[in-house]
Amino acid sequence: MTMTVQQEPPSPPDDSFLRFVKAAGDRTVAELGHLGSGPGVILTLLLRRASRLMADSDTLELPDGLTWAGFRVCFTLWVAGPLEPHRLASFTSMSRAAISAARKALEAQQLVTSVASSTDQRSILMSLTPKGGDLTREIHERAMRSATATLSALTLPQQHMLVGLLGQLVGDDTTDIDRSVTDLG
Protein backbone atom coordinates (compact mmCIF):
# COMPACT_ATOMS: atom_id res chain seq x y z
CA MET A 1 0.00 0.00 0.00
CA THR A 2 1.41 3.32 -1.05
CA MET A 3 0.75 6.20 1.24
CA THR A 4 0.59 9.63 -0.30
CA VAL A 5 1.60 12.52 1.87
CA GLN A 6 -0.03 15.73 0.85
CA GLN A 7 2.01 18.81 1.34
CA GLU A 8 0.32 21.80 2.82
CA PRO A 9 0.30 24.75 0.47
CA PRO A 10 2.83 27.37 1.47
CA SER A 11 1.41 30.06 3.66
CA PRO A 12 0.58 33.14 1.65
CA PRO A 13 3.06 35.96 1.93
CA ASP A 14 2.02 39.05 3.82
CA ASP A 15 0.67 42.03 1.92
CA SER A 16 4.07 43.53 1.05
CA PHE A 17 4.65 43.25 -2.69
CA LEU A 18 8.43 43.03 -2.27
CA ARG A 19 7.99 40.16 0.18
CA PHE A 20 5.80 38.48 -2.41
CA VAL A 21 8.53 38.96 -5.02
CA LYS A 22 11.06 37.41 -2.62
CA ALA A 23 8.68 34.50 -1.92
CA ALA A 24 8.23 33.98 -5.66
CA GLY A 25 12.01 33.98 -6.10
CA ASP A 26 12.46 31.49 -3.27
CA ARG A 27 9.76 29.22 -4.72
CA THR A 28 11.37 29.44 -8.16
CA VAL A 29 14.75 28.43 -6.76
CA ALA A 30 13.15 25.57 -4.79
CA GLU A 31 11.20 24.25 -7.78
CA LEU A 32 13.38 25.29 -10.70
CA GLY A 33 16.74 25.88 -9.08
CA HIS A 34 18.68 25.58 -12.32
CA LEU A 35 16.93 28.67 -13.67
CA GLY A 36 17.58 30.86 -10.64
CA SER A 37 15.23 33.57 -9.46
CA GLY A 38 16.82 36.67 -11.02
CA PRO A 39 14.89 36.79 -14.32
CA GLY A 40 11.56 36.26 -12.58
CA VAL A 41 12.26 38.95 -10.00
CA ILE A 42 13.32 41.44 -12.68
CA LEU A 43 10.31 40.75 -14.87
CA THR A 44 7.91 40.84 -11.92
CA LEU A 45 9.23 44.25 -10.88
CA LEU A 46 9.12 45.57 -14.48
CA LEU A 47 5.57 44.34 -14.96
CA ARG A 48 4.50 45.85 -11.64
CA ARG A 49 5.92 49.24 -12.67
CA ALA A 50 4.38 48.96 -16.14
CA SER A 51 1.00 48.09 -14.62
CA ARG A 52 1.19 51.10 -12.33
CA LEU A 53 2.15 53.36 -15.23
CA MET A 54 -0.80 52.06 -17.22
CA ALA A 55 -3.09 52.65 -14.26
CA ASP A 56 -1.68 56.17 -13.95
CA SER A 57 -2.26 56.76 -17.66
CA ASP A 58 -5.87 55.71 -17.16
CA THR A 59 -6.25 58.69 -14.84
CA LEU A 60 -5.39 60.97 -17.74
CA GLU A 61 -8.82 61.80 -18.97
CA LEU A 62 -9.35 61.33 -22.67
CA PRO A 63 -12.16 63.16 -24.42
CA ASP A 64 -15.26 61.11 -25.12
CA GLY A 65 -14.67 58.71 -27.98
CA LEU A 66 -10.86 58.87 -27.93
CA THR A 67 -9.25 55.56 -27.00
CA TRP A 68 -5.63 54.94 -26.01
CA ALA A 69 -5.15 53.25 -29.38
CA GLY A 70 -6.49 56.39 -31.05
CA PHE A 71 -4.19 58.54 -28.95
CA ARG A 72 -1.20 56.39 -29.96
CA VAL A 73 -2.07 57.02 -33.61
CA CYS A 74 -2.44 60.77 -33.00
CA PHE A 75 0.78 60.94 -30.98
CA THR A 76 2.74 59.11 -33.68
CA LEU A 77 1.40 61.45 -36.35
CA TRP A 78 2.20 64.41 -34.07
CA VAL A 79 5.81 63.24 -33.79
CA ALA A 80 6.44 61.88 -37.29
CA GLY A 81 4.06 63.90 -39.44
CA PRO A 82 1.87 62.40 -42.17
CA LEU A 83 2.32 58.63 -42.57
CA GLU A 84 0.97 55.74 -44.57
CA PRO A 85 -0.94 53.21 -42.45
CA HIS A 86 1.72 50.49 -42.73
CA ARG A 87 4.40 52.83 -41.38
CA LEU A 88 2.05 54.02 -38.66
CA ALA A 89 1.43 50.37 -37.71
CA SER A 90 5.17 49.78 -37.50
CA PHE A 91 5.81 52.84 -35.30
CA THR A 92 2.92 52.09 -32.92
CA SER A 93 3.32 48.28 -32.81
CA MET A 94 -0.34 48.06 -33.81
CA SER A 95 -1.80 45.89 -36.57
CA ARG A 96 -2.93 47.45 -39.84
CA ALA A 97 -6.48 46.45 -38.95
CA ALA A 98 -6.21 48.32 -35.65
CA ILE A 99 -4.86 51.37 -37.50
CA SER A 100 -7.78 51.19 -39.92
CA ALA A 101 -10.33 51.00 -37.10
CA ALA A 102 -8.66 53.87 -35.24
CA ARG A 103 -8.51 55.94 -38.43
CA LYS A 104 -12.24 55.67 -38.97
CA ALA A 105 -13.01 56.81 -35.42
CA LEU A 106 -10.40 59.61 -35.53
CA GLU A 107 -11.70 60.89 -38.86
CA ALA A 108 -15.26 60.91 -37.46
CA GLN A 109 -13.96 63.06 -34.58
CA GLN A 110 -12.14 65.32 -37.05
CA LEU A 111 -8.77 64.60 -35.42
CA VAL A 112 -7.19 62.92 -38.47
CA THR A 113 -7.55 63.28 -42.22
CA SER A 114 -6.58 60.89 -45.01
CA VAL A 115 -5.61 61.63 -48.58
CA ALA A 116 -4.44 59.40 -51.41
CA SER A 117 -0.72 58.67 -51.23
CA SER A 118 1.31 60.37 -53.95
CA THR A 119 3.87 57.53 -53.95
CA ASP A 120 1.59 54.48 -53.72
CA GLN A 121 -1.81 54.60 -55.41
CA ARG A 122 -2.96 51.65 -53.29
CA SER A 123 -2.41 53.52 -50.02
CA ILE A 124 -3.37 56.67 -48.19
CA LEU A 125 -1.48 59.23 -46.15
CA MET A 126 -2.84 60.02 -42.70
CA SER A 127 -2.21 63.32 -40.93
CA LEU A 128 -3.46 65.23 -37.92
CA THR A 129 -5.93 68.06 -38.25
CA PRO A 130 -5.15 71.24 -36.29
CA LYS A 131 -7.77 70.09 -33.74
CA GLY A 132 -6.02 66.70 -33.51
CA GLY A 133 -2.62 68.34 -33.06
CA ASP A 134 -3.84 70.61 -30.28
CA LEU A 135 -5.57 67.75 -28.45
CA THR A 136 -2.53 65.46 -28.79
CA ARG A 137 -0.22 68.12 -27.41
CA GLU A 138 -2.54 68.75 -24.46
CA ILE A 139 -2.84 65.06 -23.54
CA HIS A 140 0.89 64.48 -24.03
CA GLU A 141 1.75 67.40 -21.78
CA ARG A 142 -0.36 65.89 -18.98
CA ALA A 143 1.28 62.49 -19.55
CA MET A 144 4.75 64.06 -19.38
CA ARG A 145 3.92 65.74 -16.07
CA SER A 146 2.89 62.33 -14.71
CA ALA A 147 6.04 60.66 -16.09
CA THR A 148 8.20 63.40 -14.59
CA ALA A 149 6.71 62.70 -11.18
CA THR A 150 7.29 58.96 -11.61
CA LEU A 151 10.91 59.33 -12.73
CA SER A 152 11.81 61.91 -10.11
CA ALA A 153 12.82 59.00 -7.87
CA LEU A 154 15.82 58.43 -10.18
CA THR A 155 18.90 60.59 -10.60
CA LEU A 156 19.87 61.73 -14.10
CA PRO A 157 22.61 59.05 -14.37
CA GLN A 158 20.07 56.44 -13.28
CA GLN A 159 17.65 57.66 -15.94
CA HIS A 160 20.38 57.28 -18.59
CA MET A 161 21.16 53.79 -17.29
CA LEU A 162 17.49 52.82 -17.39
CA VAL A 163 17.17 54.01 -21.00
CA GLY A 164 20.21 51.97 -21.96
CA LEU A 165 19.03 48.84 -20.18
CA LEU A 166 15.51 49.03 -21.61
CA GLY A 167 16.99 49.62 -25.05
CA GLN A 168 19.06 46.46 -24.70
CA LEU A 169 15.96 44.51 -23.71
CA VAL A 170 14.06 45.65 -26.79
CA GLY A 171 17.11 45.17 -28.97
CA ASP A 172 17.49 48.74 -30.15
CA ASP A 173 20.38 51.18 -30.17
CA THR A 174 19.43 53.89 -27.69
CA THR A 175 22.44 56.15 -28.23
CA ASP A 176 20.38 59.00 -29.68
CA ILE A 177 17.55 58.50 -27.19
CA ASP A 178 19.93 58.43 -24.24
CA ARG A 179 21.34 61.81 -25.29
CA SER A 180 17.85 63.30 -25.23
CA VAL A 181 17.14 62.33 -21.61
CA THR A 182 17.24 65.49 -19.55
CA ASP A 183 16.96 66.10 -15.87
CA LEU A 184 13.32 65.68 -14.92
CA GLY A 185 13.82 66.97 -11.41
C-alpha positions as CSV (number, residue, x, y, z in Angstrom):
1,M,0.0,0.0,0.0
2,T,1.4,3.3,-1.0
3,M,0.7,6.2,1.2
4,T,0.6,9.6,-0.3
5,V,1.6,12.5,1.9
6,Q,0.0,15.7,0.8
7,Q,2.0,18.8,1.3
8,E,0.3,21.8,2.8
9,P,0.3,24.7,0.5
10,P,2.8,27.4,1.5
11,S,1.4,30.1,3.7
12,P,0.6,33.1,1.6
13,P,3.1,36.0,1.9
14,D,2.0,39.1,3.8
15,D,0.7,42.0,1.9
16,S,4.1,43.5,1.0
17,F,4.7,43.3,-2.7
18,L,8.4,43.0,-2.3
19,R,8.0,40.2,0.2
20,F,5.8,38.5,-2.4
21,V,8.5,39.0,-5.0
22,K,11.1,37.4,-2.6
23,A,8.7,34.5,-1.9
24,A,8.2,34.0,-5.7
25,G,12.0,34.0,-6.1
26,D,12.5,31.5,-3.3
27,R,9.8,29.2,-4.7
28,T,11.4,29.4,-8.2
29,V,14.7,28.4,-6.8
30,A,13.1,25.6,-4.8
31,E,11.2,24.2,-7.8
32,L,13.4,25.3,-10.7
33,G,16.7,25.9,-9.1
34,H,18.7,25.6,-12.3
35,L,16.9,28.7,-13.7
36,G,17.6,30.9,-10.6
37,S,15.2,33.6,-9.5
38,G,16.8,36.7,-11.0
39,P,14.9,36.8,-14.3
40,G,11.6,36.3,-12.6
41,V,12.3,38.9,-10.0
42,I,13.3,41.4,-12.7
43,L,10.3,40.8,-14.9
44,T,7.9,40.8,-11.9
45,L,9.2,44.2,-10.9
46,L,9.1,45.6,-14.5
47,L,5.6,44.3,-15.0
48,R,4.5,45.9,-11.6
49,R,5.9,49.2,-12.7
50,A,4.4,49.0,-16.1
51,S,1.0,48.1,-14.6
52,R,1.2,51.1,-12.3
53,L,2.1,53.4,-15.2
54,M,-0.8,52.1,-17.2
55,A,-3.1,52.7,-14.3
56,D,-1.7,56.2,-13.9
57,S,-2.3,56.8,-17.7
58,D,-5.9,55.7,-17.2
59,T,-6.2,58.7,-14.8
60,L,-5.4,61.0,-17.7
61,E,-8.8,61.8,-19.0
62,L,-9.3,61.3,-22.7
63,P,-12.2,63.2,-24.4
64,D,-15.3,61.1,-25.1
65,G,-14.7,58.7,-28.0
66,L,-10.9,58.9,-27.9
67,T,-9.2,55.6,-27.0
68,W,-5.6,54.9,-26.0
69,A,-5.2,53.2,-29.4
70,G,-6.5,56.4,-31.1
71,F,-4.2,58.5,-29.0
72,R,-1.2,56.4,-30.0
73,V,-2.1,57.0,-33.6
74,C,-2.4,60.8,-33.0
75,F,0.8,60.9,-31.0
76,T,2.7,59.1,-33.7
77,L,1.4,61.5,-36.3
78,W,2.2,64.4,-34.1
79,V,5.8,63.2,-33.8
80,A,6.4,61.9,-37.3
81,G,4.1,63.9,-39.4
82,P,1.9,62.4,-42.2
83,L,2.3,58.6,-42.6
84,E,1.0,55.7,-44.6
85,P,-0.9,53.2,-42.4
86,H,1.7,50.5,-42.7
87,R,4.4,52.8,-41.4
88,L,2.1,54.0,-38.7
89,A,1.4,50.4,-37.7
90,S,5.2,49.8,-37.5
91,F,5.8,52.8,-35.3
92,T,2.9,52.1,-32.9
93,S,3.3,48.3,-32.8
94,M,-0.3,48.1,-33.8
95,S,-1.8,45.9,-36.6
96,R,-2.9,47.5,-39.8
97,A,-6.5,46.4,-39.0
98,A,-6.2,48.3,-35.6
99,I,-4.9,51.4,-37.5
100,S,-7.8,51.2,-39.9
101,A,-10.3,51.0,-37.1
102,A,-8.7,53.9,-35.2
103,R,-8.5,55.9,-38.4
104,K,-12.2,55.7,-39.0
105,A,-13.0,56.8,-35.4
106,L,-10.4,59.6,-35.5
107,E,-11.7,60.9,-38.9
108,A,-15.3,60.9,-37.5
109,Q,-14.0,63.1,-34.6
110,Q,-12.1,65.3,-37.1
111,L,-8.8,64.6,-35.4
112,V,-7.2,62.9,-38.5
113,T,-7.5,63.3,-42.2
114,S,-6.6,60.9,-45.0
115,V,-5.6,61.6,-48.6
116,A,-4.4,59.4,-51.4
117,S,-0.7,58.7,-51.2
118,S,1.3,60.4,-53.9
119,T,3.9,57.5,-54.0
120,D,1.6,54.5,-53.7
121,Q,-1.8,54.6,-55.4
122,R,-3.0,51.7,-53.3
123,S,-2.4,53.5,-50.0
124,I,-3.4,56.7,-48.2
125,L,-1.5,59.2,-46.2
126,M,-2.8,60.0,-42.7
127,S,-2.2,63.3,-40.9
128,L,-3.5,65.2,-37.9
129,T,-5.9,68.1,-38.3
130,P,-5.2,71.2,-36.3
131,K,-7.8,70.1,-33.7
132,G,-6.0,66.7,-33.5
133,G,-2.6,68.3,-33.1
134,D,-3.8,70.6,-30.3
135,L,-5.6,67.8,-28.5
136,T,-2.5,65.5,-28.8
137,R,-0.2,68.1,-27.4
138,E,-2.5,68.8,-24.5
139,I,-2.8,65.1,-23.5
140,H,0.9,64.5,-24.0
141,E,1.8,67.4,-21.8
142,R,-0.4,65.9,-19.0
143,A,1.3,62.5,-19.5
144,M,4.8,64.1,-19.4
145,R,3.9,65.7,-16.1
146,S,2.9,62.3,-14.7
147,A,6.0,60.7,-16.1
148,T,8.2,63.4,-14.6
149,A,6.7,62.7,-11.2
150,T,7.3,59.0,-11.6
151,L,10.9,59.3,-12.7
152,S,11.8,61.9,-10.1
153,A,12.8,59.0,-7.9
154,L,15.8,58.4,-10.2
155,T,18.9,60.6,-10.6
156,L,19.9,61.7,-14.1
157,P,22.6,59.1,-14.4
158,Q,20.1,56.4,-13.3
159,Q,17.7,57.7,-15.9
160,H,20.4,57.3,-18.6
161,M,21.2,53.8,-17.3
162,L,17.5,52.8,-17.4
163,V,17.2,54.0,-21.0
164,G,20.2,52.0,-22.0
165,L,19.0,48.8,-20.2
166,L,15.5,49.0,-21.6
167,G,17.0,49.6,-25.0
168,Q,19.1,46.5,-24.7
169,L,16.0,44.5,-23.7
170,V,14.1,45.6,-26.8
171,G,17.1,45.2,-29.0
172,D,17.5,48.7,-30.1
173,D,20.4,51.2,-30.2
174,T,19.4,53.9,-27.7
175,T,22.4,56.2,-28.2
176,D,20.4,59.0,-29.7
177,I,17.6,58.5,-27.2
178,D,19.9,58.4,-24.2
179,R,21.3,61.8,-25.3
180,S,17.9,63.3,-25.2
181,V,17.1,62.3,-21.6
182,T,17.2,65.5,-19.5
183,D,17.0,66.1,-15.9
184,L,13.3,65.7,-14.9
185,G,13.8,67.0,-11.4
